[in-house]
Amino acid sequence: MSAIPESAKVGEHVVIERNVKIGENVVIGHQTTILEGTIIGDNVTIGCNCVLGIKPSVNQRMRKIQENSKELHILSGARIGHLVSIYAGSAIRENVFIGDHASIRENVSIGEESIIGRAAVVELNTNIGKNCTIQTNAYVTGDTTLEDNVFIGPCVSMSNDKYMGAEPYSLKGPYIKTGAKIGNNASLLPSITIGTNTIIGAGSVVTKSTGDNIVVAGNPANRLKK
């Protein structure tokens, strides 16, 4: 059994497996499951019907998973909504907010004060910096990097497989530099770099890397102005 501090508030029908560490003043909602190897810091709030610390699995057609860690770390002050799933091997850092229905895969790092919106999906091997905002229904593909202060609008979609499984290819998602802003419903193709403080217009299809401090929009996206 895992030790639960007296200061923790645990709802009804909560499952906490062995080797789980729970900090002080943690709140856990009804019917949430916390799986083995999860580490929760102080003052964390977790909603109802969440599953935390999921162990990833694959079939023969999927790539082999390389885990950096078998533990899920949720650091102090994080707030997790209802019906959220987070996989083992990820790190949710201080004061991160994760909205209802969001899904966070394995080997993901989310930096301090960042926001993951309702029903957003963050795939494996992704690094998200500090003070980022990923809004409702956004899809952050695997092997993607967001530096600090990046804004991702609602329903943005990213891809990391240039040939859509038709031939061998090293998977690589977009690299989005500090302060960049991606408008709602934009699509970002594999391996591109979005420059520092660059703005991508809503509905754009970005097929190639951009410079810094510019505005691009359209399908395919082109530079509008500096």
N, CA, C and O of each residue as an XYZ file, in Angstrom:
904
protein
N       0.830     -1.204      0.000
C       0.000      0.000      0.000
C       0.871      1.263      0.000
O       1.970      1.279      0.555
N       0.356      2.306     -0.630
C       1.043      3.587     -0.630
C       0.546      4.441      0.527
O      -0.637      4.412      0.867
N       1.451      5.199      1.128
C       1.089      6.071      2.243
C       0.366      7.312      1.731
O       0.821      7.950      0.782
N      -0.751      7.654      2.353
C      -1.527      8.833      1.984
C      -1.482      9.802      3.167
O      -1.954      9.457      4.250
N      -0.928     10.999      2.990
C      -0.853     11.952      4.110
C      -2.236     12.316      4.634
O      -3.218     12.290      3.892
N      -2.303     12.651      5.900
C      -3.570     13.057      6.488
C      -4.135     14.316      5.834
O      -5.348     14.527      5.842
N      -3.272     15.146      5.273
C      -3.735     16.387      4.649
C      -4.380     16.161      3.284
O      -5.018     17.068      2.748
N      -4.224     14.965      2.713
C      -4.799     14.679      1.392
C      -6.306     14.471      1.497
O      -6.804     13.957      2.499
N      -7.030     14.878      0.445
C      -8.468     14.655      0.347
C      -8.717     13.710     -0.818
O      -8.462     14.057     -1.971
N      -9.210     12.528     -0.520
C      -9.380     11.476     -1.517
C     -10.860     11.171     -1.667
O     -11.545     10.895     -0.683
N     -11.354     11.219     -2.902
C     -12.761     10.971     -3.171
C     -13.136      9.504     -3.055
O     -12.323      8.674     -2.648
N     -14.368      9.194     -3.415
C     -14.877      7.832     -3.329
C     -14.389      6.990     -4.513
O     -14.209      7.485     -5.626
N     -14.181      5.697     -4.227
C     -13.817      4.699     -5.239
C     -12.515      5.050     -5.976
O     -12.365      4.749     -7.161
N     -11.604      5.671     -5.283
C     -10.281      5.962     -5.842
C      -9.398      4.733     -5.685
O      -9.404      4.085     -4.639
N      -8.629      4.411     -6.744
C      -7.674      3.302     -6.701
C      -6.267      3.880     -6.708
O      -5.899      4.622     -7.619
N      -5.478      3.540     -5.689
C      -4.081      3.967     -5.604
C      -3.229      2.720     -5.461
O      -3.287      2.038     -4.439
N      -2.430      2.416     -6.494
C      -1.612      1.207     -6.461
C      -0.388      1.409     -5.556
O      -0.138      2.503     -5.052
N       0.352      0.334     -5.372
C       1.544      0.396     -4.527
C       2.622      1.264     -5.190
O       2.589      1.524     -6.393
N       3.565      1.696     -4.370
C       4.699      2.514     -4.812
C       4.269      3.831     -5.450
O       4.934      4.340     -6.352
N       3.164      4.370     -4.981
C       2.741      5.711     -5.358
C       3.109      6.665     -4.227
O       2.887      6.356     -3.056
N       3.668      7.818     -4.569
C       4.025      8.820     -3.574
C       3.112     10.025     -3.726
O       2.964     10.572     -4.819
N       2.502     10.434     -2.621
C       1.543     11.532     -2.635
C       1.983     12.591     -1.639
O       2.245     12.286     -0.475
N       2.065     13.850     -2.099
C       2.508     14.940     -1.245
C       1.406     15.460     -0.345
O       0.322     14.883     -0.257
N       1.707     16.558      0.318
C       0.759     17.176      1.241
C      -0.298     17.980      0.483
O      -0.041     18.536     -0.584
N      -1.501     18.022      1.076
C      -2.607     18.844      0.580
C      -3.013     18.502     -0.854
O      -3.421     19.378     -1.617
N      -2.900     17.239     -1.207
C      -3.320     16.774     -2.526
C      -4.816     16.472     -2.503
O      -5.326     15.934     -1.520
N      -5.523     16.815     -3.583
C      -6.944     16.513     -3.734
C      -7.113     15.560     -4.913
O      -6.637     15.839     -6.014
N      -7.793     14.429     -4.683
C      -8.000     13.425     -5.726
C      -9.503     13.189     -5.860
O     -10.165     12.831     -4.886
N     -10.040     13.390     -7.064
C     -11.473     13.268     -7.304
C     -11.959     11.831     -7.346
O     -11.160     10.895     -7.381
N     -13.270     11.663     -7.343
C     -13.909     10.350     -7.310
C     -13.497      9.489     -8.511
O     -13.347      9.982     -9.629
N     -13.320      8.190     -8.247
C     -13.117      7.156     -9.258
C     -11.858      7.364    -10.092
O     -11.764      6.846    -11.205
N     -10.911      8.098     -9.581
C      -9.618      8.244    -10.257
C      -8.728      7.061     -9.906
O      -8.785      6.533     -8.796
N      -7.901      6.651    -10.870
C      -6.945      5.560    -10.679
C      -5.533      6.095    -10.817
O      -5.196      6.719    -11.823
N      -4.704      5.851     -9.807
C      -3.305      6.271     -9.827
C      -2.457      5.008     -9.809
O      -2.450      4.266     -8.827
N      -1.750      4.772    -10.896
C      -1.043      3.511    -11.092
C       0.360      3.543    -10.502
O       0.906      4.603    -10.199
N       0.917      2.365    -10.351
C       2.228      2.174     -9.698
C       3.297      3.062    -10.321
O       3.377      3.200    -11.541
N       4.113      3.657     -9.463
C       5.235      4.462     -9.922
C       4.922      5.927    -10.137
O       5.770      6.669    -10.634
N       3.729      6.362     -9.776
C       3.369      7.775     -9.924
C       3.818      8.561     -8.695
O       3.638      8.115     -7.562
N       4.399      9.727     -8.930
C       4.883     10.586     -7.851
C       4.171     11.925     -7.955
O       4.277     12.610     -8.973
N       3.447     12.301     -6.907
C       2.619     13.502     -6.907
C       3.144     14.458     -5.845
O       3.286     14.079     -4.682
N       3.434     15.694     -6.238
C       3.966     16.680     -5.308
C       2.890     17.316     -4.457
O       1.728     16.913     -4.503
N       3.281     18.314     -3.680
C       2.364     19.000     -2.773
C       1.372     19.875     -3.544
O       1.668     20.371     -4.631
N       0.186     20.050     -2.950
C      -0.816     21.003     -3.441
C      -1.264     20.721     -4.876
O      -1.583     21.644     -5.625
N      -1.284     19.456     -5.248
C      -1.772     19.048     -6.572
C      -3.260     18.734     -6.471
O      -3.706     18.122     -5.500
N      -4.028     19.154     -7.477
C      -5.444     18.836     -7.552
C      -5.708     17.961     -8.774
O      -5.314     18.306     -9.888
N      -6.372     16.834     -8.561
C      -6.668     15.877     -9.626
C      -8.173     15.663     -9.666
O      -8.789     15.413     -8.630
N      -8.770     15.757    -10.841
C     -10.211     15.640    -10.981
C     -10.708     14.205    -10.899
O      -9.967     13.293    -10.532
N     -11.981     14.026    -11.250
C     -12.623     12.708    -11.200
C     -12.330     11.902    -12.467
O     -12.110     12.460    -13.542
N     -12.332     10.579    -12.312
C     -12.246      9.646    -13.443
C     -10.970      9.805    -14.267
O     -10.982      9.569    -15.475
N      -9.887     10.195    -13.634
C      -8.592     10.258    -14.309
C      -7.872      8.921    -14.190
O      -8.147      8.129    -13.288
N      -6.928      8.678    -15.132
C      -6.022      7.538    -15.037
C      -4.609      8.081    -15.210
O      -4.270      8.622    -16.263
N      -3.786      7.933    -14.172
C      -2.448      8.507    -14.152
C      -1.400      7.409    -14.013
O      -1.532      6.511    -13.182
N      -0.354      7.493    -14.841
C       0.723      6.512    -14.775
C       0.516      5.309    -15.669
O       0.982      4.216    -15.346
N      -0.177      5.483    -16.791
C      -0.467      4.374    -17.706
C       0.830      3.861    -18.325
O       1.673      4.649    -18.756
N       0.986      2.554    -18.365
C       2.148      1.949    -19.015
C       1.852      1.784    -20.504
O       0.840      1.182    -20.864
N       2.714      2.308    -21.374
C       2.443      2.231    -22.811
C       2.568      0.808    -23.338
O       3.294     -0.017    -22.783
N       1.844      0.540    -24.422
C       1.925     -0.757    -25.081
C       1.911     -0.546    -26.590
O       1.459      0.497    -27.062
N       2.399     -1.517    -27.348
C       2.512     -1.399    -28.808
C       2.117     -2.721    -29.457
O       1.980     -3.744    -28.786
N       1.936     -2.679    -30.789
C       1.842     -3.916    -31.558
C       2.977     -3.949    -32.575
O       3.834     -3.065    -32.559
N       3.006     -4.934    -33.452
C       4.146     -5.126    -34.347
C       4.324     -3.982    -35.339
O       5.435     -3.753    -35.818
N       3.262     -3.269    -35.651
C       3.358     -2.192    -36.634
C       3.800     -0.874    -36.022
O       4.140      0.067    -36.740
N       3.795     -0.805    -34.708
C       4.148      0.444    -34.043
C       5.620      0.431    -33.664
O       6.204     -0.627    -33.432
N       6.212      1.615    -33.604
C       7.630      1.699    -33.266
C       7.875      1.336    -31.809
O       7.010      1.513    -30.950
N       9.059      0.830    -31.554
C       9.432      0.459    -30.202
C       9.562      1.703    -29.339
O      10.176      2.691    -29.741
N       8.982      1.644    -28.158
C       8.989      2.782    -27.250
C      10.280      2.787    -26.442
O      10.688      1.762    -25.894
N      10.922      3.961    -26.374
C      12.111      4.122    -25.559
C      11.758      5.001    -24.369
O      11.604      6.215    -24.501
N      11.633      4.379    -23.218
C      11.229      5.113    -22.019
C      12.439      5.710    -21.317
O      13.414      5.008    -21.046
N      12.378      6.996    -21.025
C      13.419      7.630    -20.215
C      13.220      7.321    -18.741
O      14.179      7.297    -17.970
N      11.987      7.086    -18.355
C      11.667      6.805    -16.964
C      10.378      6.012    -16.911
O       9.513      6.175    -17.772
N      10.240      5.161    -15.916
C       9.002      4.414    -15.743
C       8.054      5.113    -14.778
O       6.968      4.609    -14.487
N       8.470      6.279    -14.281
C       7.655      7.000    -13.307
C       6.969      8.199    -13.963
O       7.517      8.834    -14.865
N       5.783      8.486    -13.497
C       5.100      9.734    -13.836
C       5.309     10.707    -12.692
O       4.996     10.398    -11.542
N       5.836     11.883    -13.003
C       6.058     12.915    -11.996
C       5.077     14.052    -12.229
O       5.037     14.639    -13.311
N       4.288     14.359    -11.210
C       3.387     15.504    -11.238
C       3.832     16.424    -10.110
O       3.652     16.101     -8.936
N       4.405     17.558    -10.456
C       5.053     18.397     -9.458
C       4.074     19.369     -8.804
O       2.918     19.483     -9.212
N       4.555     20.050     -7.803
C       3.699     20.816     -6.900
C       2.860     21.867     -7.625
O       3.319     22.514     -8.566
N       1.628     22.016     -7.166
C       0.751     23.050     -7.679
C       0.056     22.725     -8.986
O      -0.737     23.532     -9.471
N       0.328     21.570     -9.571
C      -0.334     21.210    -10.831
C      -1.825     20.979    -10.589
O      -2.234     20.516     -9.524
N      -2.630     21.312    -11.604
C      -4.077     21.118    -11.532
C      -4.511     20.305    -12.747
O      -4.267     20.695    -13.888
N      -5.149     19.183    -12.490
C      -5.542     18.249    -13.545
C      -7.053     18.120    -13.522
O      -7.641     17.864    -12.471
N      -7.683     18.294    -14.672
C      -9.133     18.257    -14.770
C      -9.693     16.845    -14.696
O      -9.015     15.920    -14.248
N     -10.931     16.689    -15.138
C     -11.627     15.408    -15.092
C     -11.353     14.591    -16.361
O     -11.135     15.153    -17.435
N     -11.368     13.269    -16.225
C     -11.251     12.354    -17.360
C      -9.955     12.562    -18.137
O      -9.940     12.478    -19.365
N      -8.886     12.830    -17.429
C      -7.568     13.038    -18.028
C      -6.774     11.740    -17.948
O      -6.819     11.038    -16.938
N      -6.042     11.422    -19.027
C      -5.131     10.268    -19.009
C      -3.704     10.751    -19.231
O      -3.428     11.504    -20.165
N      -2.797     10.305    -18.356
C      -1.385     10.677    -18.457
C      -0.552      9.405    -18.308
O      -0.777      8.610    -17.395
N       0.408      9.220    -19.208
C       1.195      7.994    -19.250
C       2.444      8.095    -18.373
O       2.923      9.184    -18.057
N       2.948      6.927    -17.994
C       4.188      6.849    -17.226
C       5.352      7.387    -18.051
O       5.326      7.364    -19.282
N       6.375      7.873    -17.346
C       7.567      8.372    -18.019
C       7.499      9.844    -18.377
O       8.429     10.377    -18.982
N       6.412     10.508    -18.013
C       6.266     11.931    -18.316
C       6.475     12.776    -17.064
O       6.441     12.271    -15.942
N       6.694     14.084    -17.281
C       6.901     15.013    -16.171
C       5.991     16.219    -16.359
O       6.097     16.946    -17.347
N       5.098     16.419    -15.401
C       4.206     17.574    -15.380
C       4.762     18.509    -14.316
O       4.720     18.189    -13.128
N       5.277     19.650    -14.725
C       6.044     20.469    -13.787
C       5.149     21.457    -13.029
O       3.927     21.443    -13.178
N       5.765     22.301    -12.228
C       5.048     23.115    -11.254
C       3.972     23.984    -11.908
O       4.199     24.636    -12.927
N       2.785     23.967    -11.276
C       1.682     24.870    -11.615
C       1.163     24.711    -13.037
O       0.575     25.641    -13.590
N       1.371     23.556    -13.625
C       0.771     23.263    -14.929
C      -0.731     23.043    -14.750
O      -1.167     22.484    -13.744
N      -1.512     23.484    -15.726
C      -2.958     23.227    -15.743
C      -3.286     22.326    -16.931
O      -2.889     22.615    -18.059
N      -4.012     21.232    -16.678
C      -4.425     20.315    -17.732
C      -5.944     20.212    -17.702
O      -6.519     19.820    -16.687
N      -6.599     20.564    -18.810
C      -8.053     20.600    -18.870
C      -8.687     19.226    -18.991
O      -8.003     18.226    -19.212
N      -9.999     19.193    -18.845
C     -10.767     17.952    -18.912
C     -10.525     17.217    -20.241
O     -10.350     17.840    -21.288
N     -10.520     15.891    -20.171
C     -10.448     15.004    -21.338
C      -9.093     15.044    -22.060
O      -8.957     14.420    -23.113
N      -8.110     15.740    -21.542
C      -6.807     15.793    -22.208
C      -6.093     14.449    -22.095
O      -6.355     13.661    -21.186
N      -5.177     14.206    -23.046
C      -4.381     12.973    -23.054
C      -2.914     13.333    -23.239
O      -2.555     14.029    -24.189
N      -2.064     12.856    -22.325
C      -0.626     13.125    -22.350
C       0.090     11.784    -22.437
O      -0.040     10.961    -21.531
N       0.834     11.552    -23.494
C       1.503     10.274    -23.686
C       2.829     10.209    -22.920
O       3.169     11.112    -22.156
N       3.575      9.102    -23.147
C       4.807      8.848    -22.407
C       5.961      9.719    -22.920
O       5.965     10.183    -24.060
N       6.938      9.919    -22.030
C       8.146     10.686    -22.334
C       7.835     12.113    -22.783
O       8.476     12.645    -23.690
N       6.861     12.712    -22.146
C       6.489     14.103    -22.403
C       6.912     14.952    -21.214
O       6.740     14.551    -20.063
N       7.462     16.119    -21.494
C       7.792     17.079    -20.449
C       6.996     18.355    -20.689
O       7.032     18.923    -21.780
N       6.279     18.800    -19.664
C       5.492     20.039    -19.755
C       6.034     21.014    -18.726
O       6.027     20.730    -17.528
N       6.505     22.169    -19.193
C       7.193     23.126    -18.336
C       6.270     23.923    -17.434
O       5.050     23.905    -17.595
N       6.871     24.620    -16.484
C       6.153     25.353    -15.452
C       5.135     26.339    -16.035
O       5.396     27.022    -17.025
N       3.972     26.388    -15.389
C       2.918     27.362    -15.684
C       2.253     27.155    -17.044
O       1.457     27.996    -17.460
N       2.548     26.086    -17.734
C       1.932     25.859    -19.041
C       0.496     25.369    -18.879
O       0.119     24.832    -17.838
N      -0.305     25.569    -19.947
C      -1.711     25.203    -19.957
C      -1.968     24.235    -21.103
O      -1.608     24.508    -22.249
N      -2.589     23.106    -20.791
C      -3.019     22.144    -21.800
C      -4.544     22.162    -21.792
O      -5.159     21.806    -20.787
N      -5.163     22.573    -22.902
C      -6.595     22.816    -22.928
C      -7.439     21.559    -22.969
O      -6.926     20.444    -23.067
N      -8.727     21.760    -22.893
C      -9.709     20.682    -22.870
C      -9.595     19.815    -24.126
O      -9.606     20.322    -25.248
N      -9.487     18.510    -23.918
C      -9.438     17.510    -24.988
C      -8.231     17.648    -25.899
O      -8.227     17.083    -26.993
N      -7.208     18.379    -25.483
C      -5.970     18.428    -26.253
C      -5.225     17.104    -26.114
O      -5.355     16.406    -25.108
N      -4.438     16.771    -27.146
C      -3.651     15.541    -27.155
C      -2.186     15.909    -27.347
O      -1.841     16.633    -28.282
N      -1.323     15.412    -26.464
C       0.125     15.592    -26.593
C       0.740     14.206    -26.722
O       0.676     13.399    -25.795
N       1.341     13.935    -27.890
C       1.873     12.607    -28.151
C       3.280     12.441    -27.575
O       3.864     13.383    -27.040
N       3.811     11.218    -27.698
C       5.028     10.814    -27.011
C       6.267     11.595    -27.460
O       6.314     12.152    -28.557
N       7.259     11.615    -26.578
C       8.579     12.201    -26.848
C       8.504     13.683    -27.205
O       9.267     14.165    -28.042
N       7.589     14.395    -26.572
C       7.407     15.821    -26.851
C       7.863     16.654    -25.665
O       7.645     16.288    -24.510
N       8.498     17.778    -25.967
C       8.981     18.676    -24.929
C       8.284     20.026    -25.065
O       8.384     20.685    -26.100
N       7.584     20.427    -24.017
C       6.854     21.690    -23.989
C       7.489     22.576    -22.935
O       7.666     22.155    -21.791
N       7.833     23.801    -23.309
C       8.540     24.694    -22.412
C       7.638     25.359    -21.382
O       6.522     24.906    -21.127
N       8.141     26.440    -20.796
C       7.426     27.171    -19.753
C       6.399     28.131    -20.366
O       6.587     28.651    -21.467
N       5.305     28.351    -19.620
C       4.308     29.368    -19.966
C       3.719     29.189    -21.367
O       3.358     30.165    -22.024
N       3.626     27.953    -21.812
C       2.988     27.689    -23.101
C       1.485     27.510    -22.913
O       1.022     27.141    -21.834
N       0.729     27.778    -23.982
C      -0.709     27.558    -23.984
C      -1.069     26.691    -25.181
O      -0.783     27.039    -26.327
N      -1.700     25.560    -24.900
C      -2.193     24.676    -25.957
C      -3.695     24.590    -25.768
O      -4.165     24.038    -24.773
N      -4.454     25.131    -26.711
C      -5.878     25.294    -26.480
C      -6.696     24.062    -26.885
O      -6.155     23.047    -27.323
N      -8.007     24.187    -26.722
C      -8.951     23.080    -26.861
C      -8.790     22.316    -28.165
O      -8.696     22.909    -29.239
N      -8.760     20.980    -28.056
C      -8.746     20.062    -29.199
C      -7.506     20.167    -30.072
O      -7.501     19.648    -31.189
N      -6.456     20.824    -29.594
C      -5.212     20.852    -30.361
C      -4.551     19.476    -30.326
O      -4.661     18.739    -29.346
N      -3.856     19.148    -31.429
C      -3.136     17.874    -31.521
C      -1.655     18.175    -31.709
O      -1.237     18.689    -32.747
N      -0.867     17.844    -30.682
C       0.590     18.002    -30.731
C       1.180     16.632    -31.007
O       1.143     15.751    -30.148
N       1.717     16.448    -32.190
C       2.202     15.135    -32.592
C       3.459     14.742    -31.822
O       4.077     15.573    -31.156
N       3.830     13.470    -31.922
C       5.024     12.991    -31.239
C       6.291     13.622    -31.782
O       6.336     14.074    -32.926
N       7.338     13.650    -30.934
C       8.667     14.131    -31.339
C       8.639     15.615    -31.714
O       9.314     16.046    -32.648
N       7.853     16.378    -30.975
C       7.702     17.816    -31.213
C       8.336     18.593    -30.063
O       8.354     18.130    -28.923
N       8.859     19.787    -30.380
C       9.413     20.663    -29.349
C       8.737     22.021    -29.414
O       8.644     22.630    -30.480
N       8.264     22.491    -28.263
C       7.791     23.856    -28.092
C       8.714     24.533    -27.085
O       8.848     24.074    -25.951
N       9.346     25.616    -27.501
C      10.123     26.396    -26.546
C       9.167     27.195    -25.648
O       7.962     26.945    -25.659
N       9.682     28.134    -24.889
C       8.864     28.848    -23.910
C       7.887     29.821    -24.587
O       8.135     30.302    -25.693
N       6.763     30.100    -23.892
C       5.813     31.149    -24.282
C       5.202     30.939    -25.665
O       4.900     31.906    -26.364
N       5.020     29.697    -26.057
C       4.383     29.378    -27.337
C       2.868     29.290    -27.141
O       2.399     28.784    -26.122
N       2.104     29.787    -28.126
C       0.645     29.717    -28.103
C       0.175     28.838    -29.257
O       0.528     29.070    -30.413
N      -0.626     27.826    -28.926
C      -1.208     26.931    -29.925
C      -2.723     27.084    -29.843
O      -3.318     26.780    -28.809
N      -3.352     27.552    -30.917
C      -4.780     27.810    -30.905
C      -5.623     26.549    -30.983
O      -5.087     25.455    -31.163
N      -6.938     26.690    -30.851
C      -7.827     25.533    -30.881
C      -7.738     24.761    -32.195
O      -7.636     25.353    -33.269
N      -7.776     23.462    -32.098
C      -7.871     22.554    -33.255
C      -6.668     22.622    -34.181
O      -6.761     22.197    -35.332
N      -5.539     23.147    -33.710
C      -4.295     23.053    -34.490
C      -3.898     21.591    -34.616
O      -4.077     20.810    -33.682
N      -3.356     21.222    -35.777
C      -2.942     19.839    -36.017
C      -1.497     19.815    -36.502
O      -1.082     20.660    -37.295
N      -0.740     18.843    -36.018
C       0.657     18.689    -36.419
C       0.892     17.255    -36.879
O       0.155     16.344    -36.503
N       1.931     17.063    -37.700
C       2.269     15.708    -38.153
C       3.774     15.495    -38.063
O       4.553     16.447    -38.104
N       4.174     14.215    -37.939
C       5.601     13.893    -37.794
C       6.075     12.817    -38.760
O       7.229     12.394    -38.684
N       5.213     12.363    -39.666
C       5.565     11.288    -40.593
C       5.406     11.793    -42.018
O       4.292     11.865    -42.537
N       6.512     12.138    -42.643
C       6.502     12.764    -43.961
C       5.847     11.896    -45.023
O       5.201     12.410    -45.937
N       6.012     10.578    -44.908
C       5.507      9.671    -45.942
C       4.287      8.879    -45.489
O       3.878      7.932    -46.160
N       3.709      9.257    -44.364
C       2.465      8.643    -43.868
C       2.548      7.120    -43.826
O       1.600      6.424    -44.192
N       3.692      6.615    -43.375
C       3.866      5.186    -43.185
C       4.209      4.416    -44.444
O       4.364      3.196    -44.382
N       4.333      5.086    -45.594
C       4.574      4.377    -46.853
C       6.011      3.900    -46.998
O       6.270      2.968    -47.760
N       6.944      4.509    -46.294
C       8.343      4.096    -46.363
C       9.057      4.519    -45.084
O       8.569      5.393    -44.367
N      10.210      3.908    -44.785
C      10.923      4.233    -43.546
C      11.289      5.715    -43.488
O      11.712      6.311    -44.478
N      11.114      6.284    -42.312
C      11.382      7.703    -42.138
C      11.574      7.974    -40.661
O      10.844      7.443    -39.824
N      12.553      8.798    -40.342
C      12.773      9.175    -38.960
C      11.708     10.176    -38.547
O      11.648     11.284    -39.081
N      10.863      9.787    -37.592
C       9.735     10.635    -37.207
C      10.235     11.899    -36.503
O      11.069     11.839    -35.600
N       9.707     13.031    -36.936
C      10.091     14.304    -36.328
C       8.963     15.299    -36.515
O       8.577     15.615    -37.641
N       8.440     15.791    -35.403
C       7.398     16.800    -35.466
C       7.977     18.192    -35.627
O       9.191     18.345    -35.763
N       7.131     19.205    -35.615
C       7.600     20.590    -35.732
C       8.460     21.011    -34.531
O       8.341     20.468    -33.433
N       9.315     21.983    -34.779
C      10.085     22.649    -33.730
C       9.595     24.098    -33.702
O       9.769     24.834    -34.674
N       8.983     24.505    -32.586
C       8.343     25.815    -32.496
C       9.113     26.658    -31.486
O       9.187     26.316    -30.306
N       9.685     27.760    -31.958
C      10.586     28.556    -31.133
C       9.831     29.530    -30.220
O       8.622     29.725    -30.345
N      10.576     30.120    -29.317
C      10.031     30.969    -28.248
C       9.102     32.059    -28.793
O       9.435     32.769    -29.742
N       7.935     32.168    -28.164
C       7.024     33.256    -28.458
C       6.194     33.101    -29.715
O       5.399     33.986    -30.033
N       6.352     32.009    -30.440
C       5.559     31.812    -31.656
C       4.090     31.603    -31.310
O       3.761     31.109    -30.231
N       3.201     31.989    -32.246
C       1.757     31.864    -32.047
C       1.145     31.195    -33.278
O       1.345     31.641    -34.408
N       0.399     30.119    -33.035
C      -0.191     29.344    -34.117
C      -1.705     29.520    -34.055
O      -2.318     29.138    -33.058
N      -2.320     30.082    -35.082
C      -3.750     30.342    -35.085
C      -4.582     29.079    -35.192
O      -4.082     28.024    -35.582
N      -5.854     29.194    -34.844
C      -6.722     28.020    -34.791
C      -6.849     27.339    -36.160
O      -6.860     27.988    -37.206
N      -6.943     26.013    -36.110
C      -7.117     25.156    -37.282
C      -5.929     25.161    -38.242
O      -6.055     24.659    -39.359
N      -4.801     25.701    -37.851
C      -3.610     25.607    -38.690
C      -3.076     24.184    -38.690
O      -3.268     23.438    -37.729
N      -2.395     23.808    -39.788
C      -1.769     22.494    -39.910
C      -0.271     22.680    -40.119
O       0.155     23.449    -40.981
N       0.529     21.963    -39.316
C       1.980     22.057    -39.402
C       2.531     20.714    -39.871
O       2.249     19.682    -39.263
N       3.313     20.721    -40.944
C       3.861     19.488    -41.501
C       5.119     19.046    -40.757
O       5.662     19.812    -39.961
N       5.597     17.807    -41.007
C       6.733     17.281    -40.246
C       8.013     18.100    -40.441
O       8.250     18.680    -41.501
N       8.820     18.127    -39.390
C      10.218     18.597    -39.410
C      10.383     20.099    -39.602
O      11.515     20.581    -39.606
N       9.310     20.852    -39.759
C       9.480     22.288    -39.990
C       9.829     23.001    -38.693
O       9.561     22.502    -37.600
N      10.432     24.178    -38.833
C      10.728     25.044    -37.697
C       9.924     26.325    -37.829
O       9.933     26.965    -38.880
N       9.232     26.697    -36.765
C       8.508     27.974    -36.709
C       9.379     28.944    -35.922
O       9.740     28.668    -34.778
N       9.718     30.081    -36.531
C      10.690     30.989    -35.956
C      10.210     31.723    -34.702
O       9.019     31.739    -34.388
N      11.150     32.319    -34.006
C      10.877     33.063    -32.784
C       9.876     34.194    -33.037
O      10.048     34.976    -33.972
N       8.835     34.282    -32.208
C       7.814     35.332    -32.263
C       7.056     35.382    -33.590
O       6.400     36.381    -33.884
N       7.134     34.346    -34.377
C       6.397     34.305    -35.638
C       4.938     33.955    -35.390
O       4.626     33.170    -34.494
N       4.047     34.535    -36.182
C       2.610     34.290    -36.087
C       2.163     33.500    -37.312
O       2.465     33.875    -38.445
N       1.444     32.404    -37.077
C       0.859     31.602    -38.140
C      -0.644     31.883    -38.165
O      -1.324     31.674    -37.160
N      -1.165     32.347    -39.282
C      -2.567     32.704    -39.372
C      -3.489     31.508    -39.261
O      -3.101     30.377    -39.553
N      -4.720     31.772    -38.834
C      -5.706     30.710    -38.666
C      -5.948     29.985    -39.987
O      -6.033     30.611    -41.043
N      -6.056     28.672    -39.917
C      -6.349     27.861    -41.085
C      -5.195     27.656    -42.034
O      -5.381     27.058    -43.094
N      -4.009     28.127    -41.697
C      -2.854     27.994    -42.595
C      -2.352     26.560    -42.667
O      -2.518     25.783    -41.727
N      -1.737     26.220    -43.795
C      -1.056     24.936    -43.957
C       0.425     25.247    -44.151
O       0.837     25.734    -45.204
N       1.212     24.960    -43.125
C       2.627     25.349    -43.123
C       3.452     24.166    -43.596
O       3.558     23.152    -42.905
N       4.039     24.303    -44.784
C       4.755     23.197    -45.419
C       6.267     23.326    -45.321
O       6.988     22.374    -45.620
N       6.762     24.503    -44.903
C       8.203     24.696    -44.800
C       8.519     25.613    -43.625
O       7.637     26.292    -43.101
N       9.767     25.626    -43.223
C      10.189     26.406    -42.067
C      10.042     27.901    -42.319
O      10.092     28.363    -43.459
N       9.860     28.650    -41.228
C       9.697     30.099    -41.333
C      10.864     30.809    -40.653
O      11.598     30.212    -39.865
N      11.019     32.095    -40.972
C      11.976     32.917    -40.265
C      11.414     33.413    -38.942
O      10.331     33.006    -38.521
N      12.165     34.299    -38.290
C      11.748     34.889    -37.024
C      10.960     36.180    -37.259
O      11.142     36.859    -38.270
N      10.074     36.507    -36.298
C       9.409     37.814    -36.242
C       8.642     38.150    -37.517
O       8.684     39.292    -37.976
N       7.945     37.182    -38.091
C       7.162     37.430    -39.293
C       5.756     36.880    -39.112
O       5.480     36.155    -38.156
N       4.863     37.234    -40.044
C       3.509     36.702    -40.087
C       3.373     35.898    -41.374
O       3.707     36.387    -42.454
N       2.887     34.679    -41.261
C       2.639     33.857    -42.443
C       1.211     33.335    -42.389
O       0.661     33.091    -41.315
N       0.621     33.167    -43.573
C      -0.753     32.678    -43.636
C      -1.018     32.111    -45.022
O      -0.295     32.395    -45.976
N      -2.073     31.302    -45.113
C      -2.498     30.787    -46.403
C      -2.243     29.301    -46.542
O      -1.736     28.650    -45.628
N      -2.608     28.771    -47.719
C      -2.419     27.358    -48.054
C      -1.863     27.258    -49.476
O      -2.605     27.405    -50.447
N      -0.530     27.003    -49.598
C       0.443     26.886    -48.511
C       0.763     28.243    -47.904
O       0.585     29.278    -48.547
N       1.231     28.233    -46.678
C       1.476     29.473    -45.949
C       2.648     30.238    -46.543
O       3.685     29.653    -46.854
N       2.481     31.553    -46.700
C       3.517     32.452    -47.190
C       3.611     33.658    -46.278
O       2.672     33.994    -45.556
N       4.769     34.301    -46.328
C       5.010     35.480    -45.507
C       4.105     36.633    -45.927
O       3.949     36.909    -47.117
N       3.508     37.307    -44.935
C       2.690     38.477    -45.197
C       3.439     39.766    -44.928
O       3.486     40.650    -45.783
N       4.032     39.881    -43.728
C       4.719     41.110    -43.380
C       5.667     40.824    -42.233
O       5.569     39.791    -41.571
N       6.597     41.762    -42.002
C       7.521     41.622    -40.890
C       6.890     42.214    -39.666
O       7.496     42.208    -38.595
